[in-house]
Every structure is written in structure tokens, then in C-alpha cells.
Amino acid sequence: RPLLAVCLSHQILAGLLGLPVVAKESPYQGTQREIDLFGRRVRVGFYNTFTARATGPVPGIEVSADPKTGEVHALRGAGFASTQFHLESVLSTHGVEILRDLLGRLLA
């Protein structure tokens, strides 16, 4: 069954995949950031106190992460996609398009 995980469920999935989940030094509560999401620049809304971290490639998984901190923004793999940010937030300016793209790949 395909799985789409957002925010807390993204963190749970990341942990199950072996990525460390740690407390952020400064929580994001209603914070809009521009990120690189799998090669596309997007503005998205974050509401998180914890974050998964990736310091390098993860076999079999596409990881979208901050290159400086390793904070994971999104994951894609066989049968799943996840985002730390909230696609449905007004702060995610193209959230519907991002959701469409993630679901399109997931359900293909």
C-alpha cells in the first residue's frame, strides 16, 4: 500500500528507515522557508520541534535535505513519500502542486 507521511508521521518513517530524529535547537512554528525539494525551489511551511537528519546518501531512498544541517525536508522511496513541512499550510505556496507531484509518483 502506498504511504504519504507528513510532519510527525514523516519523522516516524525517517526513524524506521534508520535516520536519527533529534530536537531542533530552534523550533519552527509557522515558519516559511525556501528549500530545494528534489531539484525544485519551493516555499513551504514548517511547524516542527524535531527533525530527521541525513548526513549522506541513504540506499534506495531519495532524500531532500538542507545541505548545511542535514535536516530532512522530504523522502521518496518505493511505495512511500514524506514531507517534514505541511503541504496544506497557507505558508506552502505551491502545496497542492507538490502534493499532486508526490502522489503522482507514488501512485504511478
N, C-alpha and C positions, 0 to 999 in steps of 0.2 A: 504494500500500500504506500502511495506517495505521502510524504510528510512535509508540511510547511511549518516552520517554527519561528516565533517572533519573541524577542526580548528574553524573558525568563526561560521559556522553552528552548530558545537558541542557546542559552548558557548551559542548560541541562544537556542538550545534544552535544555541545562542544566538550563538556566534561566526559560524556560517554565515549566520545571519539578520542579521548586521551589528552585533550588540551587543558592546561591549567585554567581555572576560573578564580580570579582574585578580586579583592576590593579595590576600587579606584581610589586614587589619592583625593581627587575632587569629583564628587558625583555629578552626573549630568541630569538635571531635572528641567525638562523643557528647553533643551539646548539644540539649536540648529547648527549643523556643521556641513561643510562641503567635503565629500570623500571621493575616493576612486573606488567605484563599485564594479569590479571585474572589467576595468578598462574604460569605464564611463564616469565622467564627473557629474555628481548629483548632490543636491542639498537635501539633507534628511534630518528628522527629529529624533533625538536621543532622550531617554528617561531611564538612566541606569546607574546603579551604585556599584555593581560588579561587572566584570568583563572577562571574556576569554582572551588568552594570549597565544600567539603563534610566533615563534622565533625563526621559523624556516618552513620549507615545504612540508605538507602532510600528504603522505602517499594516498592516491586515489581521491583526494578532496581538493576542490578549488577553494582557496582562502582569499578573501578580501580583507586586508588588514592595514592599519596605519604603519607605514614603513619605519617610523621612528620609535614607536612604543610597542608595536606588535599587537595592539588591541584589535581584536577580530570584529569586523563590521558585518561580514556575511560569510556563509559557507554554502557550497554546492557539491553534491555528490550523487551517486547512483540512488535514485529514489527519494532524495531529500534536498531541501533548500532552507536556509535560515537567515534571519537578519537580527542584529542587535537593536537596530533602530526600528521605529514604528512607522510602517508604510501608511497607516491610516491617519497619522497625525497631520494637522494643517502645516506643520513645520517641514513635512516631506513634500516638497513642491511638485514632484512627479511620482508620488507614491502609487497611484493607480497604474501608471505605465511600468514602474518597477515590478509591481505585483503581477501584472499581465506577463511580463517577460519571464519572471521566475516561474510562474505557473505553466507558461507555455513550454518551457524547457522540461519542467518536472513531469508534465502530463504527455509529452511527445512520445 
